[in-house]
Amino acid sequence: MFVSIQDALKEVENVEQKLKQLNQLKQGLAEYFCEDESKFKLEDLLGIFQTFCNHLDKAKEVWYIHVNKCIYILMQKITTYTFQTMAGKKVPHVWKLHQLSRH
């Protein structure tokens, strides 16, 4: 495929324009985060956000595990209560939620 010099120059101008916009955004971010513009690196900022997102994902996993464990324990208690009630045994009618986390 043949590319003319004029087309290539337009592409170079387009890339230069986008680099200028990226530089302006970088300066704005440095100013927003009160950082020295000459030392501010987008890679570092993106790395911090990536670490934050990874930690957030891990916290969600831990939370889901805890919730599922509580649901499992509650279902066991409901099942036990149901069978004991059907057998005519006297069982407590109220469970405290804080007791779920003890198992």
FILUMKOL-907554 format. One line per 3 residues: number of its first residue (from 1); for each residue x, y, z of N, C-alpha, C, O, CB. Coordinates in Angstrom, 3 decimals, decimal comma. Glycine has a CB too. Layout:
# FILUMKOL-907554
NUM	X:Y:Z:X:Y:Z:X:Y:Z:X:Y:Z:X:Y:Z ~ ...
# end
This chain:
# FILUMKOL-907554
1	0,852:-1,180:0,000:0,000:0,000:0,000:0,895:1,240:0,000:1,816:1,358:0,808:-0,968:0,000:1,231 ~ 0,615:2,128:-0,891:1,413:3,342:-1,056:0,840:4,459:-0,184:-0,361:4,728:-0,211:1,453:3,778:-2,545 ~ 1,724:5,111:0,596:1,320:6,234:1,444:2,086:7,467:0,963:3,310:7,440:0,834:1,600:5,939:2,978
4	1,358:8,528:0,704:2,019:9,746:0,231:2,686:10,472:1,387:2,349:10,262:2,553:1,013:10,675:-0,469 ~ 3,605:11,300:1,053:4,317:12,092:2,060:3,336:13,011:2,779:3,453:13,220:3,987:5,460:12,918:1,409 ~ 2,384:13,554:2,057:1,378:14,437:2,677:0,550:13,678:3,711:0,270:14,202:4,789:0,448:15,041:1,599
7	0,156:12,436:3,383:-0,607:11,617:4,334:0,235:11,316:5,572:-0,256:11,358:6,700:-1,072:10,297:3,668 ~ 1,499:11,014:5,342:2,400:10,726:6,455:2,575:11,963:7,342:2,583:11,853:8,568:3,768:10,247:5,928 ~ 2,712:13,118:6,731:2,866:14,358:7,510:1,608:14,663:8,320:1,696:15,151:9,447:3,186:15,542:6,577
10	0,431:14,375:7,745:-0,820:14,572:8,480:-0,874:13,645:9,692:-1,307:14,041:10,774:-2,036:14,324:7,560 ~ -0,430:12,411:9,493:-0,409:11,456:10,609:0,561:11,917:11,694:0,256:11,809:12,882:-0,019:10,046:10,111 ~ 1,716:12,425:11,301:2,696:12,932:12,265:2,088:14,100:13,045:2,246:14,179:14,264:4,009:13,375:11,545
13	1,407:14,990:12,364:0,732:16,119:13,030:-0,321:15,609:14,007:-0,444:16,123:15,119:0,076:17,060:11,986 ~ -1,073:14,603:13,594:-2,113:14,015:14,436:-1,499:13,417:15,714:-2,014:13,611:16,815:-2,890:12,928:13,650 ~ -0,394:12,691:15,542:0,283:12,090:16,694:0,844:13,179:17,605:0,738:13,080:18,828:1,414:11,142:16,230
16	1,434:14,204:17,024:1,982:15,305:17,826:0,873:16,008:18,613:1,076:16,381:19,768:2,716:16,319:16,921 ~ -0,284:16,188:18,001:-1,430:16,812:18,668:-1,879:15,959:19,858:-2,155:16,478:20,939:-2,603:17,007:17,670 ~ -1,946:14,644:19,641:-2,365:13,747:20,721:-1,340:13,710:21,850:-1,711:13,617:23,020:-2,590:12,336:20,181
19	-0,075:13,782:21,512:0,971:13,831:22,540:0,869:15,123:23,355:1,079:15,125:24,568:2,372:13,718:21,891 ~ 0,545:16,210:22,673:0,377:17,489:23,358:-0,808:17,411:24,334:-0,721:17,900:25,461:0,164:18,634:22,328 ~ -1,908:16,797:23,896:-3,077:16,626:24,776:-2,738:15,740:25,971:-3,146:16,020:27,098:-4,259:16,020:23,992
22	-1,995:14,677:25,717:-1,588:13,779:26,793:-0,705:14,514:27,799:-0,835:14,323:29,008:-0,848:12,556:26,224 ~ 0,174:15,337:27,301:1,051:16,134:28,181:0,232:17,103:29,035:0,512:17,277:30,221:2,092:16,919:27,344 ~ -0,769:17,726:28,437:-1,631:18,638:29,191:-2,395:17,889:30,280:-2,529:18,377:31,402:-2,615:19,351:28,249
25	-2,890:16,707:29,943:-3,593:15,892:30,937:-2,645:15,483:32,068:-3,020:15,496:33,240:-4,203:14,637:30,273 ~ -1,424:15,123:31,704:-0,421:14,753:32,705:-0,139:15,930:33,634:-0,050:15,747:34,848:0,883:14,286:32,022 ~ 0,002:17,120:33,088:0,243:18,309:33,909:-0,950:18,579:34,824:-0,779:18,943:35,988:0,519:19,539:33,016
28	-2,161:18,396:34,288:-3,362:18,592:35,104:-3,432:17,598:36,253:-3,800:17,967:37,369:-4,609:18,469:34,243 ~ -3,083:16,344:35,994:-3,081:15,331:37,046:-2,021:15,636:38,106:-2,271:15,495:39,303:-2,839:13,942:36,445 ~ -0,846:16,052:37,660:0,216:16,398:38,606:-0,242:17,541:39,505:-0,013:17,519:40,714:1,515:16,784:37,857
31	-0,880:18,522:38,917:-1,390:19,656:39,689:-2,495:19,205:40,650:-2,522:19,626:41,807:-1,921:20,755:38,743 ~ -3,393:18,359:40,177:-4,506:17,872:40,995:-3,999:17,101:42,210:-4,530:17,256:43,310:-5,435:16,981:40,159 ~ -2,969:16,268:42,015:-2,427:15,468:43,107:-1,296:16,182:43,852:-0,608:15,574:44,673:-1,929:14,143:42,573
34	-1,107:17,471:43,565:-0,090:18,296:44,239:1,300:17,675:44,116:2,048:17,593:45,090:-0,448:18,482:45,723 ~ 1,622:17,249:42,922:2,919:16,634:42,653:3,776:17,575:41,813:3,265:18,445:41,108:2,743:15,274:41,936 ~ 5,078:17,383:41,903:6,017:18,138:41,079:5,875:17,636:39,638:6,074:16,452:39,365:7,502:17,982:41,603
37	5,534:18,538:38,728:5,281:18,148:37,337:6,493:17,471:36,696:6,335:16,573:35,869:4,884:19,369:36,519 ~ 7,691:17,893:37,070:8,885:17,319:36,443:9,150:15,889:36,915:9,821:15,125:36,221:10,100:18,191:36,738 ~ 8,634:15,524:38,080:8,858:14,178:38,621:7,637:13,269:38,482:7,721:12,067:38,738:9,250:14,271:40,081
40	6,513:13,837:38,081:5,265:13,075:37,993:5,301:12,120:36,806:5,626:12,514:35,687:4,058:14,023:37,874 ~ 4,955:10,833:37,071:4,931:9,829:36,012:3,569:9,152:35,986:3,070:8,674:37,005:6,055:8,785:36,212 ~ 2,983:9,123:34,795:1,685:8,472:34,636:1,763:6,987:34,987:0,813:6,431:35,539:1,177:8,647:33,202
43	2,882:6,346:34,673:3,046:4,923:34,968:2,914:4,659:36,474:2,295:3,678:36,886:4,414:4,426:34,455 ~ 3,502:5,543:37,288:3,409:5,378:38,744:1,968:5,537:39,219:1,490:4,761:40,046:4,316:6,396:39,461 ~ 1,286:6,542:38,693:-0,107:6,778:39,077:-0,986:5,590:38,687:-1,810:5,134:39,478:-0,635:8,068:38,422
46	-0,806:5,098:37,471:-1,597:3,953:37,018:-1,264:2,702:37,827:-2,141:1,876:38,078:-1,356:3,694:35,522 ~ -0,005:2,556:38,236:0,387:1,434:39,087:-0,296:1,490:40,446:-0,703:0,462:40,987:1,895:1,414:39,270 ~ -0,421:2,691:40,994:-1,106:2,871:42,276:-2,576:2,496:42,137:-3,129:1,801:42,990:-0,965:4,329:42,776
49	-3,206:2,957:41,063:-4,617:2,616:40,840:-4,797:1,110:40,631:-5,776:0,529:41,098:-5,168:3,386:39,622 ~ -3,856:0,486:39,933:-3,940:-0,955:39,711:-3,820:-1,700:41,038:-4,573:-2,643:41,282:-2,841:-1,420:38,730 ~ -2,896:-1,297:41,891:-2,744:-1,920:43,209:-4,010:-1,734:44,029:-4,471:-2,668:44,685:-1,532:-1,329:43,958
52	-4,573:-0,536:43,995:-5,816:-0,269:44,728:-6,939:-1,190:44,239:-7,663:-1,774:45,046:-6,233:1,213:44,566 ~ -7,077:-1,314:42,936:-8,133:-2,168:42,374:-7,913:-3,632:42,737:-8,875:-4,348:43,014:-8,192:-2,013:40,849 ~ -6,659:-4,085:42,740:-6,363:-5,456:43,139:-6,743:-5,694:44,596:-7,316:-6,732:44,927:-4,882:-5,766:42,922
55	-6,425:-4,739:45,467:-6,785:-4,863:46,878:-8,301:-4,840:47,060:-8,843:-5,561:47,898:-6,138:-3,736:47,696 ~ -8,975:-4,019:46,280:-10,434:-3,955:46,342:-11,051:-5,290:45,913:-11,992:-5,773:46,542:-10,962:-2,809:45,450 ~ -10,525:-5,875:44,854:-11,011:-7,185:44,411:-10,802:-8,241:45,492:-11,684:-9,065:45,735:-10,301:-7,611:43,118
58	-9,647:-8,218:46,137:-9,359:-9,184:47,198:-10,320:-8,989:48,369:-10,803:-9,967:48,939:-7,897:-9,047:47,677 ~ -10,600:-7,751:48,729:-11,540:-7,472:49,822:-12,935:-7,967:49,472:-13,636:-8,496:50,335:-11,577:-5,964:50,133 ~ -13,349:-7,805:48,219:-14,659:-8,307:47,796:-14,711:-9,825:47,914:-15,720:-10,379:48,352:-14,966:-7,874:46,348
61	-13,627:-10,505:47,526:-13,580:-11,959:47,641:-13,743:-12,397:49,102:-14,519:-13,302:49,408:-12,257:-12,496:47,066 ~ -13,004:-11,746:49,983:-13,075:-12,081:51,408:-14,483:-11,828:51,926:-15,014:-12,627:52,697:-12,043:-11,262:52,222 ~ -15,084:-10,734:51,514:-16,440:-10,396:51,947:-17,440:-11,445:51,470:-18,295:-11,881:52,240:-16,842:-9,007:51,425
64	-17,337:-11,854:50,197:-18,252:-12,869:49,663:-18,101:-14,195:50,392:-19,090:-14,872:50,672:-18,009:-13,069:48,170 ~ -16,864:-14,563:50,697:-16,631:-15,804:51,444:-17,315:-15,720:52,810:-17,975:-16,667:53,237:-15,106:-16,072:51,613 ~ -17,156:-14,594:53,485:-17,769:-14,407:54,807:-19,301:-14,462:54,712:-19,955:-15,129:55,514:-17,321:-13,056:55,421
67	-19,852:-13,770:53,746:-21,312:-13,750:53,583:-21,826:-15,149:53,274:-22,828:-15,580:53,844:-21,726:-12,768:52,461 ~ -21,157:-15,855:52,387:-21,591:-17,212:52,050:-21,503:-18,141:53,256:-22,356:-19,010:53,439:-20,750:-17,767:50,902 ~ -20,477:-17,960:54,074:-20,350:-18,768:55,287:-21,510:-18,476:56,238:-22,082:-19,398:56,820:-18,997:-18,492:55,988
70	-21,856:-17,210:56,394:-22,974:-16,832:57,256:-24,290:-17,402:56,728:-25,118:-17,875:57,506:-23,066:-15,304:57,371 ~ -24,483:-17,359:55,428:-25,699:-17,907:54,827:-25,758:-19,413:55,063:-26,815:-19,950:55,392:-25,756:-17,593:53,309 ~ -24,628:-20,092:54,896:-24,579:-21,534:55,107:-24,948:-21,876:56,555:-25,744:-22,784:56,796:-23,177:-22,081:54,764
73	-24,370:-21,150:57,513:-24,660:-21,394:58,933:-26,128:-21,111:59,223:-26,775:-21,877:59,936:-23,756:-20,521:59,840 ~ -26,659:-20,027:58,683:-28,065:-19,690:58,892:-28,976:-20,782:58,316:-29,970:-21,156:58,937:-28,392:-18,325:58,250 ~ -28,636:-21,280:57,145:-29,437:-22,349:56,547:-29,391:-23,614:57,401:-30,395:-24,313:57,536:-28,945:-22,655:55,128
76	-28,221:-23,906:57,979:-28,117:-25,055:58,876:-29,031:-24,873:60,085:-29,726:-25,799:60,502:-26,659:-25,255:59,333 ~ -29,017:-23,660:60,639:-29,854:-23,388:61,810:-31,337:-23,485:61,461:-32,128:-24,012:62,243:-29,538:-21,999:62,382 ~ -31,706:-22,984:60,305:-33,115:-23,061:59,882:-33,525:-24,517:59,693:-34,605:-24,928:60,115:-33,342:-22,263:58,567
79	-32,658:-25,284:59,059:-32,950:-26,697:58,841:-33,080:-27,429:60,174:-34,017:-28,200:60,378:-31,855:-27,347:57,979 ~ -32,133:-27,182:61,078:-32,183:-27,815:62,404:-33,454:-27,416:63,125:-34,130:-28,265:63,706:-30,952:-27,429:63,248 ~ -33,786:-26,140:63,095:-35,000:-25,652:63,753:-36,241:-26,336:63,181:-37,134:-26,763:63,913:-35,117:-24,124:63,599
82	-36,269:-26,425:61,842:-37,426:-27,038:61,183:-37,580:-28,497:61,596:-38,682:-28,926:61,937:-37,292:-26,935:59,655 ~ -36,491:-29,268:61,572:-36,579:-30,680:61,941:-36,901:-30,866:63,416:-37,637:-31,782:63,784:-35,281:-31,387:61,610 ~ -36,348:-29,992:64,268:-36,644:-30,105:65,693:-38,095:-29,740:65,983:-38,738:-30,351:66,836:-35,706:-29,213:66,505
85	-38,597:-28,756:65,279:-39,996:-28,359:65,449:-40,914:-29,480:64,975:-41,925:-29,774:65,614:-40,295:-27,050:64,676 ~ -40,564:-30,098:63,866:-41,370:-31,202:63,347:-41,343:-32,405:64,303:-42,301:-33,175:64,367:-40,864:-31,619:61,952 ~ -40,248:-32,555:65,036:-40,124:-33,676:65,977:-40,782:-33,360:67,314:-40,837:-34,214:68,198:-38,651:-34,027:66,197
88	-41,283:-32,129:67,464:-41,971:-31,746:68,689:-41,056:-31,265:69,801:-41,497:-31,126:70,942:-42,761:-32,887:69,182 ~ -39,792:-31,007:69,492:-38,867:-30,512:70,511:-39,037:-29,010:70,670:-39,387:-28,297:69,729:-37,403:-30,857:70,146 ~ -38,776:-28,548:71,898:-38,854:-27,111:72,170:-37,506:-26,501:71,794:-36,462:-26,907:72,305:-39,215:-26,823:73,684
91	-37,546:-25,524:70,899:-36,314:-24,883:70,438:-36,467:-23,378:70,529:-37,582:-22,859:70,464:-35,969:-25,308:68,988 ~ -35,344:-22,670:70,682:-35,435:-21,198:70,743:-35,910:-20,632:69,414:-35,591:-21,173:68,355:-34,069:-20,580:71,117 ~ -36,669:-19,550:69,465:-37,231:-18,947:68,251:-36,392:-17,799:67,696:-36,637:-17,333:66,583:-38,621:-18,450:68,531
94	-35,406:-17,343:68,466:-34,642:-16,175:68,033:-33,160:-16,530:67,986:-32,608:-17,082:68,938:-34,888:-14,966:68,979 ~ -32,531:-16,204:66,870:-31,091:-16,366:66,738:-30,492:-14,980:66,610:-31,045:-14,103:65,946:-30,717:-17,270:65,513 ~ -29,376:-14,802:67,243:-28,693:-13,516:67,144:-27,699:-13,595:65,986:-26,953:-14,565:65,857:-27,970:-13,146:68,491
97	-27,702:-12,568:65,153:-26,816:-12,571:63,977:-25,343:-12,631:64,363:-24,539:-13,219:63,639:-27,066:-11,330:63,128 ~ -24,977:-12,031:65,497:-23,564:-12,045:65,867:-23,079:-13,454:66,189:-21,872:-13,696:66,200:-23,326:-11,131:67,059 ~ -23,983:-14,380:66,449:-23,598:-15,756:66,726:-23,155:-16,457:65,438:-22,453:-17,467:65,496:-24,765:-16,520:67,381
100	-23,548:-15,945:64,309:-23,176:-16,569:63,034:-21,664:-16,522:62,806:-21,085:-17,467:62,271:-23,901:-15,876:61,872 ~ -21,041:-15,445:63,202:-19,615:-15,299:62,933:-18,749:-16,119:63,885:-17,534:-16,180:63,697:-19,226:-13,846:63,020 ~ -19,327:-16,740:64,885:-18,549:-17,533:65,825:-18,234:-18,920:65,294:-17,420:-19,634:65,880:-19,284:-17,647:67,128
103	-18,853:-19,305:64,215:-18,652:-20,672:63,687:-17,625:-20,674:62,603:-17,323:-21,727:62,041:-19,957:-21,257:63,156
# end
